[in-house]
Each structure stands twice: as structure tokens, then as C-alpha cells.
């Protein structure tokens, strides 16, 4: 079992990773001044680029929506992965072997290498199947897609392919690409007989199953020919890559819209996912041959940011008994969500794919929009099992339905469903409330588990208490003093090397009047110059020293493009900004001493009068020297 990653290894991964190379995999970046790059923000819709990356300090910041972070947080947000997973992914990318606390272990170089070989094999197989769909032998597969309303563009969008008839078409292809039989046995794409291994998928339509990062980890295959003795749908068996209890088909193309719209639609099959997306329901996913369970919920919660602030999960089920049973299983898992949970059931029993064929795209969207709360569906399904025309039937129904209502976690929602249950049964509200209250007490006696806190960046799901720290107003960009202070902080964060020759002491002694900038200045003083030779570590150290609400501001200051196109121009700009800052400090000190001088009785304190005049002359000489150097 993996332990916590050592802090020094996390820092090493952060410092060694080229954030531009990471971001380039998701965003098209263009140069925006010396050492800065810009692109369209991947976290919100925009027409002009405001997403800025500065590799030298290892950070990004969007000046439109405020998203900011380093390479680790970028991978977390884009892949919807945990901190632990993001660090391991970046470590593998740079070939760095992580160490773990408490005797825990992580993937070894050998394991990482084996995993990459499996991923490579799946990628090549994916490309092979897609190419085969265009061959004459795949006519039956194309006919199947066409008969369900999916054209060539749809097939390409979802990566649908075809496994040729025969025993070794894929096997020969992968052997030809350098894979050994020992490696291929681990992929799940092959079966083994007396004569060795052979293709698992033959004469079938193929859907690639991808993980949340978009890597192909398995396949789902649909029977096309009557002489195929296998099941209608055949999936990859469990492998080191493919765990069906953790996989959601379509998650790679739906994840961004799920996070954006705070909605997850769970359908039952590959063609249902395709139909939903083509109809405009771009938050649809499907389980792969198993019920929607605990591991799927973890994925959903991560995408929905399921922290009590909203979001919805919508299950689509057939209207038959099996569909109702599936919905009730979902209800049992519902209490793991804080998102609202719904059921969308088409009265005719048509699934989204059939519905799109029969009534068009609008009907699919209508199905989702007319969803019903899962609570109501579960309660009504319970009542249907009893004869409500008799006293005995109503009492039996109450005894079975009361625990269902009692499971409703939201204390504001439960009384409403208690009243609804009383109305559906035709029984007094007091009697129904008594049964629900008793069921709730029995459930509460079972206790509950609480989350625990972990180290920075590796916390569990326990929510942090609201901060009682200071509140900082965003500085007024029209204030010239605030503007001067901001420019100085940008320079020192991005180019700490300019602080040599006594400049650090002057900067440290400077007084910042804008509260937010003053707090960042204080954090810089606390961080010191120990890490100034490593800009990534320097910025991260400053971020750790500021109050948490100001950490995005530090990232913003660290990536704001400086107006210089050459290294020489950059040095001149930095020196000029610091000179202006120091001159401003001198002006402030002179003003203070001039005030002291005016208040002083020169006759009564001649020595103090002379001392202040000498200090004023010295300050004026320093000011002129700064201007001369500039």
C-alpha cells in the first residue's frame, strides 16, 4: 500500500517539472514577453487569452477567472486526479523515483515501465481497431452504427473501431510493433488456448474505454454476427490497468462539462453515452458491466467538487423491474453524495439511444430535464409492492418506506418527504412522522466515520473549518502607490537575483502601505533569500508564508509578464523598478524627518536640529545616487 510521498520528493518533482511542457499538452500557448506564455484558459470559456504561464517560477495564473497553481495542481485540476496521483504522474514523466513515508511504497521504476508498456499496447490497439472500421470487412459494424443514428463523424469522435474476424489480426499487429507474448497476456486483449494466445475480440464493434486522463485502458465489444457464440457485450477482463468498479465509459470526454455544469448523467451503455452527447447532454457516462458503486462515486465526487455546494447526479434506468432495482441500488449509495440525486425514466421504457432514434435529440434532452428526485422514486417503488387499498397493506408499506425516508440525510428535505409519504398512504402525518423518527434513531445508533487530516497537499475528504484570518481587499489598480508596490513585488518574485549588492537589505526595510502587498512583502522577508537561486522554490516558499487568501495573488504576481524582450532589457527594467521603490522609501523617510524638524525648537535642541539636517542631506544624496544609477 502506498504511503505518503516524502515532502522533499514533492518539492523535487515540482522544481524539475517544466510547467510549460505540461500545460502544452492541454492548452495552446504563445509567447507573451520574455519568459511568459499565454493561452485560452482551460478552466473557463473565454475568447481572448488570459491564462498566463511563467516556466521560470513554475506557476500559472488566469487573469480572467483567478485559477492559479503549479504543475501539480494543474494536473490535478485537468485530470481530476488526487494530489498523490498527480505527483506520481509527473514523477514518472521526468523519470524520478519517489520515496514514501511510514514504510509505504509506491510504484518502482520497473512497475512504471510495465504500466507504460501496457498503455502503449492499448494505444496501438485503439488505433488499429479504428483503422479497421473503414475496411470492407467492417461493413456489418458500420451498418450497426448507421442503424442507430451514428455517422462516421460520431464514430470518430468516440473512437469506435472494429475487431476483424479471425484469430490473430491484432496479435500479429502488436507482435510486429515489438510486444512479446508475455506482455500481451497482461493486457486482457487476448485469450489463451492449447496453441498459445489469440485475439479476445473477433468480428465485433469496439469501443475504447479510457481513464479520466484519456489513456485507453480497455475495450468493450458488441457482437455483430449470429455465429458468434459469445455474449452480446464482451469487455476487457480485470487487469492492472482496467478495474471495472472504478471505470466510467465516456469520462474522458465528459469530465470538463461535468465539472463545469455540476451535473453527472449515468446511463447504461456505450450507445446511450453516444446518443446523449450527440443530443447535447454532454455530461453522460456509463458503467462498464457493473452497477454504479462506491468507487464510481469517488470519481463523481471529485468531478462534481461534491462539498455540499450543489451539483446533481442523474441516473437513467429502464422502466422495467430490472431498471427499478438498479435505481434502488443507486439510492442505497446516494447518501455518500452531498449532490442532489435524480432518476430519469422514459415511460415507454426506451433508453437514450432508442429515444434519440424514435423522437430525436430534443426528446433525450427532455428526458434528462424531467428527472425526478431519487428519494421520490425509491419511496414510490417501495409503495408499489403493497396493496394500499387495505389497512394491512398501508401499514406494511409504511413500515418498509419509513426507513427509506429516514435515510435522507438533509434534515430540511426529510420532513417534506415525510408529509408526501403520509399523503401517498392516506395516513395521519403524526403517525408517519413517528415511524420515520424511530427509523432515523435506529439508523443513527450505528454511528458514523469522520475524516482525518493529512499533510499539506495530501489531505483527506474532511472539510477545513472556515478561516477567521484577516480579509484583504483587492488593491485599487488606479492607485499609483499601489501600482508601484505591485511592480516591485513582481520583480522580486520573478527575478530575485536583482537583490544583490545590498538591495535585499533595502527591500527588506521598505515599507509597503497597501495591506495585501504589505502582507506579501512580510512573507518575502520571512522566506528570506535561502531559496532565491531557485525561482520555483522561492515562489512556493513565499506562498506558504502568506495568509491563505493571498496565495492566488502571489501566483498572479509571479506570472505577470514583465515588459522586457531581452535579458538586458529585463535587468534594466528590474533595476529601474527597485530604484523607484527605494526612492519612494527615501521620500517617505525625508517627509517624516522634515516633519520632526519643523516641530523642533532649534534653540532648545541644537544637536538634534543638526543631526536631522545631516540625515536629510544624506537621504538626498542617496536619492540622487539612485537616479544617477538609473
C-alpha positions in Angstrom: 0.0 0.0 0.0 1.3 3.4 -1.0 2.3 5.7 1.9 2.6 9.5 1.9 5.1 10.9 -0.5 8.1 12.5 1.1 7.9 16.3 1.2 11.4 16.7 -0.3 10.4 14.5 -3.2 7.3 16.5 -3.9 9.5 19.6 -3.9 11.9 17.9 -6.3 9.2 16.9 -8.7 7.8 20.5 -8.6 11.2 22.0 -9.3 12.2 19.6 -12.1 9.0 19.7 -14.0 8.7 22.1 -16.9 5.3 23.5 -16.4 5.1 24.8 -19.9 5.6 21.3 -21.3 2.8 20.0 -19.0 0.4 22.8 -19.9 1.2 22.5 -23.6 -0.5 19.1 -23.5 -3.8 20.8 -22.8 -3.5 24.4 -23.9 -2.0 26.1 -27.0 0.5 28.6 -25.6 2.1 31.5 -27.4 4.9 33.8 -26.2 3.8 36.8 -24.2 7.1 38.6 -23.4 10.4 37.4 -22.1 9.8 34.1 -20.3 6.0 34.3 -20.3 3.4 32.4 -22.3 -0.4 32.9 -22.8 -3.3 30.8 -24.0 -7.1 30.4 -23.6 -7.9 29.3 -20.1 -8.9 25.7 -19.8 -10.9 26.4 -16.6 -13.5 28.9 -18.1 -14.7 29.9 -21.5 -13.0 33.0 -23.0 -12.3 34.5 -26.4 -9.1 36.3 -25.7 -6.3 34.6 -23.8 -5.8 35.5 -20.2 -4.2 32.3 -19.0 -0.5 33.0 -18.3 2.3 30.5 -17.6 5.8 31.6 -16.4 8.1 28.5 -16.5 10.9 30.2 -14.6 8.8 30.4 -11.4 6.9 27.2 -12.2 3.4 28.7 -12.0 0.3 29.6 -14.0 -2.4 32.2 -13.3 -5.6 33.1 -15.2 -6.3 36.8 -15.1 -9.9 36.1 -16.1 -11.2 33.6 -13.6 -8.4 33.7 -11.0 -7.4 30.0 -11.2 -3.7 29.6 -10.3 -1.2 27.0 -9.2 1.8 24.9 -10.2 2.3 21.9 -12.4 1.0 19.5 -9.7 -2.3 21.4 -9.2 -2.7 21.9 -12.9 -2.6 18.1 -13.5 -4.9 17.6 -10.5 -7.5 20.0 -12.0 -7.2 18.9 -15.6 -7.2 15.2 -14.9 -9.5 15.5 -11.8 -6.9 13.4 -10.0 -5.7 13.4 -6.4 -2.6 15.2 -5.3 -0.9 11.8 -4.8 -1.8 10.7 -8.3 -0.7 14.0 -9.9 2.7 13.8 -8.2 3.2 10.2 -9.3 2.3 11.1 -12.9 4.7 14.0 -13.0 7.4 11.9 -11.3 7.0 9.2 -14.0 7.1 11.9 -16.7 10.6 13.0 -15.6 11.9 9.6 -14.6 12.1 10.4 -10.9 11.6 7.6 -8.3 9.5 8.8 -5.4 10.1 7.8 -1.7 7.3 7.3 0.7 6.8 7.9 4.5 5.9 5.3 7.1 7.4 2.4 5.3 4.9 2.8 2.4 5.9 2.0 -1.1 5.0 3.5 -4.5 5.4 2.2 -8.0 9.0 1.2 -8.7 10.7 2.1 -12.0 10.1 -1.4 -13.2 6.4 -1.2 -12.4 6.1 2.2 -14.1 7.8 0.8 -17.1 5.5 -2.2 -17.3 2.4 0.1 -16.9 3.7 2.3 -19.7 4.1 -0.8 -22.0 0.5 -1.8 -21.3 -0.7 1.7 -22.1 1.4 1.7 -25.3 -0.1 -1.6 -26.3 -3.7 -0.3 -25.7 -3.0 2.9 -27.7 -1.7 1.0 -30.7 -4.7 -1.5 -30.5 -7.0 1.5 -30.3 -5.5 2.9 -33.5 -5.7 -0.5 -35.1 -9.4 -1.0 -34.4 -10.3 2.5 -35.6 -8.5 1.9 -38.9 -10.2 -1.4 -39.3 -13.7 0.2 -39.1 -13.0 1.7 -42.6 -12.2 -1.6 -44.2 -14.6 -3.7 -46.4 -14.7 -6.4 -43.7 -16.3 -3.9 -41.2 -19.4 -3.3 -43.3 -21.6 -5.0 -40.7 -20.2 -2.8 -38.0 -20.8 0.4 -40.0 -24.4 -0.8 -40.7 -24.9 -1.3 -37.0 -23.8 2.3 -36.2 -25.8 3.7 -39.1 -28.9 1.9 -38.0 -28.7 3.6 -34.6 -28.2 7.0 -36.0 -24.4 7.3 -35.7 -22.5 8.6 -38.7 -18.8 8.4 -39.4 -18.1 11.7 -37.6 -19.7 10.3 -34.5 -17.7 7.0 -34.7 -14.5 9.0 -35.0 -15.4 11.3 -32.1 -16.0 8.4 -29.7 -13.1 6.3 -31.2 -15.4 3.4 -32.2 -13.5 0.7 -34.1 -13.8 -2.9 -35.4 -12.1 -6.1 -34.5 -11.6 -8.2 -37.6 -12.9 -11.8 -37.8 -10.1 -14.3 -37.5 -7.9 -15.3 -34.6 -4.7 -13.2 -34.7 -5.2 -9.9 -36.6 -4.4 -7.8 -33.5 -1.9 -10.3 -32.2 0.2 -10.1 -35.4 -0.1 -6.3 -35.4 1.2 -5.9 -31.8 3.9 -8.5 -32.2 5.0 -6.5 -35.3 5.3 -3.5 -33.0 7.7 -5.2 -30.7 5.5 -6.6 -28.0 6.2 -10.0 -26.5 3.5 -12.6 -25.8 4.3 -12.3 -22.1 3.4 -8.6 -22.3 0.3 -9.1 -24.4 -1.1 -11.7 -21.9 -1.2 -8.9 -19.3 -3.4 -6.6 -21.5 -6.6 -8.5 -21.3 -6.9 -8.3 -25.1 -6.0 -11.9 -25.7 -7.3 -15.3 -24.6 -5.1 -18.4 -24.2 -5.6 -21.9 -25.6 -3.5 -25.0 -26.2 -1.7 -23.4 -29.1 -0.9 -20.1 -27.3 -2.7 -16.7 -27.2 -5.3 -15.4 -29.7 -7.4 -12.3 -30.2 -10.1 -12.0 -27.5 -12.2 -9.6 -29.7 -13.1 -11.0 -33.1 -15.8 -9.8 -35.6 -17.1 -7.2 -33.1 -17.7 -3.5 -32.9 -15.2 -2.0 -30.4 -15.4 1.0 -28.0 -12.2 2.2 -26.3 -12.6 2.5 -22.6 -10.4 5.4 -21.3 -9.5 6.6 -17.9 -10.1 10.1 -16.7 -6.8 11.3 -18.2 -7.7 10.0 -21.6 -5.5 6.9 -21.7 -7.1 3.8 -23.3 -7.1 1.0 -20.6 -9.6 -1.5 -22.0 -12.2 -2.2 -24.6 -15.9 -3.0 -24.8 -17.0 -5.2 -27.8 -20.5 -5.7 -29.2 -21.5 -8.9 -31.1 -22.4 -8.4 -34.8 -22.6 -11.9 -36.3 -25.0 -14.7 -35.5 -22.3 -17.4 -35.4 -20.5 -15.5 -32.6 -21.2 -17.8 -29.6 -20.0 -15.2 -27.1 -22.1 -12.8 -25.0 -23.8 -9.7 -26.6 -21.3 -7.4 -24.9 -17.8 -8.5 -24.1 -15.4 -6.3 -22.1 -11.8 -6.4 -21.2 -11.3 -8.6 -18.0 -9.8 -7.1 -14.9 -6.1 -6.1 -15.4 -3.6 -3.9 -13.7 -5.0 -1.1 -15.8 -8.7 -1.9 -16.0 -10.8 -2.1 -12.9 -14.4 -2.1 -13.9 -15.6 -0.9 -10.5 -13.6 2.3 -11.0 -14.1 2.9 -14.7 -16.8 5.1 -16.3 -17.1 5.0 -20.0 -17.0 8.5 -21.6 -15.5 10.1 -18.5 -12.5 11.4 -20.6 -14.8 13.5 -22.9 -17.4 14.4 -20.3 -15.2 15.4 -17.4 -14.9 19.1 -18.3 -18.6 19.6 -18.8 -19.4 17.6 -15.6 -17.2 19.9 -13.6 -18.5 23.0 -15.4 -22.2 22.2 -15.2 -22.0 20.4 -11.8 -24.0 17.5 -13.4 -23.3 13.8 -14.0 -25.7 11.7 -16.0 -25.3 7.9 -15.6 -26.6 5.8 -18.5 -26.4 2.1 -19.1 -24.5 1.5 -22.3 -21.9 2.8 -24.8 -24.5 3.8 -27.4 -26.5 5.6 -24.7 -23.5 7.7 -23.9 -23.0 8.5 -27.6 -26.7 9.4 -28.1 -26.7 11.7 -25.0 -23.6 13.6 -26.1 -24.8 14.0 -29.7 -28.1 15.2 -28.3 -26.5 17.9 -26.2 -26.3 16.0 -22.9 -22.5 16.2 -22.7 -22.3 15.1 -19.0 -23.3 11.4 -19.7 -21.1 8.4 -18.7 -21.8 4.7 -18.3 -20.6 1.9 -16.1 -18.8 -1.0 -17.8 -20.7 -4.2 -17.0 -21.2 -3.4 -13.3 -23.5 -1.4 -11.0 -22.7 2.2 -10.1 -20.9 1.7 -6.9 -18.6 3.1 -4.2 -15.5 3.6 -6.4 -17.6 5.3 -9.1 -18.9 7.7 -6.5 -15.4 8.7 -5.6 -14.8 9.6 -9.2 -18.1 11.5 -9.4 -17.4 13.4 -6.2 -14.0 14.5 -7.4 -15.5 15.8 -10.7 -18.5 17.5 -9.0 -16.5 19.0 -6.2 -19.0 17.3 -4.0 -18.6 19.5 -1.0 -22.1 20.4 -0.1 -22.4 23.4 -2.5 -24.6 21.8 -5.1 -24.4 19.6 -8.2 -26.6 16.7 -9.3 -26.3 13.1 -10.3 -29.0 11.8 -12.7 -29.5 8.1 -13.2 -31.3 6.9 -16.3 -32.9 3.4 -16.0 -35.3 1.3 -18.0 -38.9 1.5 -16.6 -39.0 -2.3 -16.1 -38.4 -4.2 -12.9 -34.7 -4.5 -13.5 -34.4 -0.7 -14.0 -36.3 -0.1 -10.8 -34.0 -2.5 -8.9 -30.9 -0.7 -10.3 -32.4 2.7 -9.2 -32.9 1.3 -5.7 -29.3 0.1 -5.6 -28.3 3.7 -6.6 -30.4 5.0 -3.7 -28.5 2.9 -1.3 -25.3 4.6 -2.4 -26.9 8.0 -2.6 -26.1 9.0 1.0 -22.4 9.1 0.0 -23.2 12.2 -2.1 -24.0 15.7 -1.0 -25.1 16.4 -4.6 -28.8 16.1 -5.3 -29.6 12.7 -6.9 -32.3 12.1 -9.5 -33.8 9.4 -11.7 -34.9 9.9 -15.3 -37.1 7.1 -16.6 -38.7 7.2 -20.0 -42.4 6.0 -19.6 -42.2 3.8 -22.7 -39.0 2.1 -21.4 -36.8 3.4 -24.2 -33.2 4.0 -23.4 -31.5 7.3 -24.6 -30.2 5.6 -27.8 -33.7 4.3 -28.8 -35.3 7.5 -27.7 -33.0 9.6 -30.0 -33.8 7.3 -32.9 -37.5 7.4 -32.4 -38.1 11.1 -31.3 -34.8 13.0 -32.0 -32.3 14.9 -29.9 -34.8 17.1 -28.2 -36.5 14.0 -26.6 -33.2 13.0 -25.0 -32.8 16.4 -23.5 -36.4 16.4 -22.3 -35.8 13.0 -20.6 -33.0 14.5 -18.5 -34.8 17.8 -17.8 -37.9 16.0 -16.4 -35.9 14.0 -13.9 -37.4 13.1 -10.6 -35.6 13.1 -7.2 -34.3 9.6 -6.4 -35.9 9.9 -3.0 -39.3 10.1 -4.5 -38.6 7.3 -7.0 -37.3 5.0 -4.2 -40.3 5.7 -1.9 -42.9 5.2 -4.7 -41.2 1.9 -5.8 -41.5 0.7 -2.2 -45.1 1.6 -2.0 -45.9 -0.2 -5.3 -45.0 -3.5 -3.7 -48.0 -3.2 -1.3 -51.8 -3.2 -1.6 -52.6 0.3 -0.4 -56.4 -0.3 -0.6 -56.2 -2.3 2.7 -55.2 -1.2 6.2 -52.8 -4.0 6.4 -51.1 -3.1 3.1 -50.8 0.6 4.1 -49.2 -0.3 7.5 -46.8 -2.8 5.8 -45.9 -0.1 3.2 -45.3 2.4 6.0 -43.0 0.1 7.9 -41.0 -0.5 4.7 -41.0 3.1 3.4 -40.2 4.8 6.7 -36.6 3.7 6.8 -36.2 4.9 3.2 -37.3 8.4 4.3 -35.2 8.2 7.4 -32.1 7.7 5.2 -32.5 11.1 3.7 -29.5 13.0 5.1 -30.8 16.5 4.6 -32.7 17.5 7.7 -34.6 20.1 5.7 -35.7 17.7 3.0 -36.7 14.8 5.2 -39.9 16.4 6.7 -41.1 17.2 3.2 -40.9 13.6 2.1 -42.5 12.5 5.4 -45.5 14.7 4.5 -45.5 13.3 1.0 -45.4 9.7 2.3 -48.4 10.5 4.6 -50.3 11.8 1.6 -49.5 8.9 -0.7 -50.5 6.4 2.1 -53.6 8.5 3.2 -52.4 8.3 6.8 -52.1 10.9 9.6 -48.9 12.9 9.4 -48.3 12.3 13.1 -48.3 8.5 12.7 -46.0 8.6 9.7 -43.6 11.0 11.5 -43.4 8.7 14.4 -42.4 5.8 12.2 -39.8 7.9 10.3 -38.4 9.3 13.5 -38.0 5.9 15.1 -36.3 4.6 11.9 -33.9 7.6 11.9 -32.9 6.9 15.6 -32.2 3.3 14.8 -30.0 4.3 11.8 -28.2 6.9 13.9 -27.3 4.4 16.6 -25.0 2.8 14.0 -22.5 5.7 14.3 -20.6 7.4 11.5 -17.0 7.8 10.4 -15.2 11.1 10.4 -12.5 12.2 8.0 -8.9 12.7 9.2 -6.4 15.4 8.2 -3.3 14.7 6.3 -0.1 16.7 5.5 -0.2 19.6 3.2 -1.4 18.7 -0.3 -2.4 15.2 0.8 -5.5 15.8 2.9 -8.5 13.5 3.1 -12.1 14.5 2.4 -12.6 16.2 5.8 -13.6 19.8 5.1 -11.4 22.6 6.6 -13.1 24.9 9.0 -13.9 28.5 7.8 -10.9 30.8 8.1 -11.0 33.5 10.8 -7.9 35.2 9.4 -7.7 38.8 8.0 -9.7 39.8 5.0 -7.7 41.6 2.2 -9.3 44.0 -0.2 -8.0 43.7 -3.8 -5.7 46.8 -4.3 -7.1 49.6 -6.5 -5.2 49.4 -9.8 -5.7 53.2 -10.2 -3.7 54.0 -7.1 -0.1 54.9 -8.3 1.5 53.9 -5.0 -0.2 50.5 -5.0 0.9 50.2 -8.7 4.5 50.9 -7.7 4.4 48.4 -4.9 2.9 45.7 -7.1 5.6 46.2 -9.8 8.3 45.9 -7.1 6.8 42.6 -5.8 6.5 41.2 -9.4 10.2 42.0 -10.0 11.4 40.5 -6.7 9.3 37.3 -7.1 10.3 36.7 -10.7 13.9 37.9 -10.7 15.2 37.6 -7.1 18.7 37.7 -8.5 18.5 41.5 -8.7 18.6 41.7 -4.9 22.4 41.6 -4.7 24.8 44.3 -3.5 22.7 45.5 -0.5 19.5 45.6 -2.5 17.9 42.9 -0.3 18.6 44.9 2.9 16.9 47.9 1.3 14.0 45.9 0.0 13.6 44.2 3.4 13.5 47.6 5.1 11.0 49.1 2.7 7.5 50.0 3.9 4.5 48.8 1.8 1.3 50.8 2.5 -1.2 48.6 0.6 -2.4 45.9 3.0 -2.3 43.0 0.6 1.1 44.0 -0.8 2.4 44.6 2.7 1.4 41.0 3.6 3.2 39.6 0.6 6.3 41.8 1.4 6.2 40.4 5.0 6.1 36.9 3.6 9.1 37.6 1.4 11.0 38.8 4.4 10.0 35.7 6.4 11.0 33.4 3.5 14.4 35.1 3.2 16.9 34.6 0.4 17.7 30.9 1.1 15.8 29.7 -2.0 16.2 32.8 -4.2 18.6 30.9 -6.5 15.7 28.5 -7.4 12.8 30.6 -8.5 10.3 27.8 -8.3 11.2 27.0 -4.6 11.4 30.8 -3.9 7.8 31.5 -5.1 6.5 28.4 -3.3 8.2 29.4 -0.1 6.6 32.9 -0.3 3.2 31.3 -1.0 3.5 29.2 2.1 4.3 32.3 4.2 1.4 34.5 3.2 -2.2 34.1 4.6 -4.0 31.5 2.5 -6.4 34.0 0.9 -3.4 35.8 -0.7 -1.8 32.7 -2.2 -3.6 33.3 -5.6 -2.2 36.9 -5.5 1.3 35.6 -5.1 0.8 33.3 -8.2 -0.6 36.2 -10.1 2.4 38.4 -9.2 4.8 35.6 -10.1 3.4 35.1 -13.7 2.5 38.6 -14.7 4.6 39.3 -17.9 7.3 41.9 -17.3 7.7 44.4 -20.1 11.1 43.4 -21.4 12.0 41.5 -24.6 15.7 40.7 -23.9 17.7 39.7 -20.8 19.5 43.1 -20.9 16.2 44.9 -21.0 14.9 42.8 -18.2 17.8 43.7 -16.0 17.3 47.4 -16.7 13.6 47.2 -16.0 14.1 45.4 -12.7 16.8 47.8 -11.6 14.6 50.7 -12.5 11.6 49.4 -10.6 13.7 48.8 -7.5 15.3 52.2 -7.8 11.8 53.8 -7.9 10.7 51.7 -4.9 13.8 52.7 -2.9 13.4 56.4 -3.9 9.8 56.2 -2.7 11.0 54.9 0.6 13.6 57.7 0.8 10.9 60.3 0.1 8.7 58.9 2.8 11.6 58.9 5.4 12.5 62.5 4.3 8.9 63.6 4.8 8.9 62.1 8.3 12.2 63.8 9.3 11.1 67.2 7.8 8.0 67.0 10.0 10.2 66.3 13.0 12.5 69.2 12.0 9.5 71.6 11.7 8.2 70.6 15.1 11.7 71.0 16.7 12.8 74.1 18.7 16.3 74.6 17.2 17.4 76.9 20.0 16.4 74.4 22.7 17.8 71.3 20.9 20.7 72.5 18.6 22.3 69.0 18.5 19.1 67.3 17.5 18.5 70.0 14.9 21.9 69.4 13.3 21.5 65.6 13.4 18.2 65.8 11.5 19.7 68.1 8.9 22.7 65.8 8.4 20.3 62.8 7.9 18.2 64.8 5.4 21.3 65.7 3.4 22.4 62.0 3.5 19.0 60.9 2.3 19.0 63.4 -0.6 22.4 62.2 -1.7 21.1 58.6 -1.7 18.1 59.7 -3.7 20.3 61.4 -6.3 22.6 58.4 -6.4 19.6 56.2 -7.2 18.5 58.5 -10.0 22.1 58.6 -11.3 22.4 54.8 -11.4 19.0 54.6 -13.1 
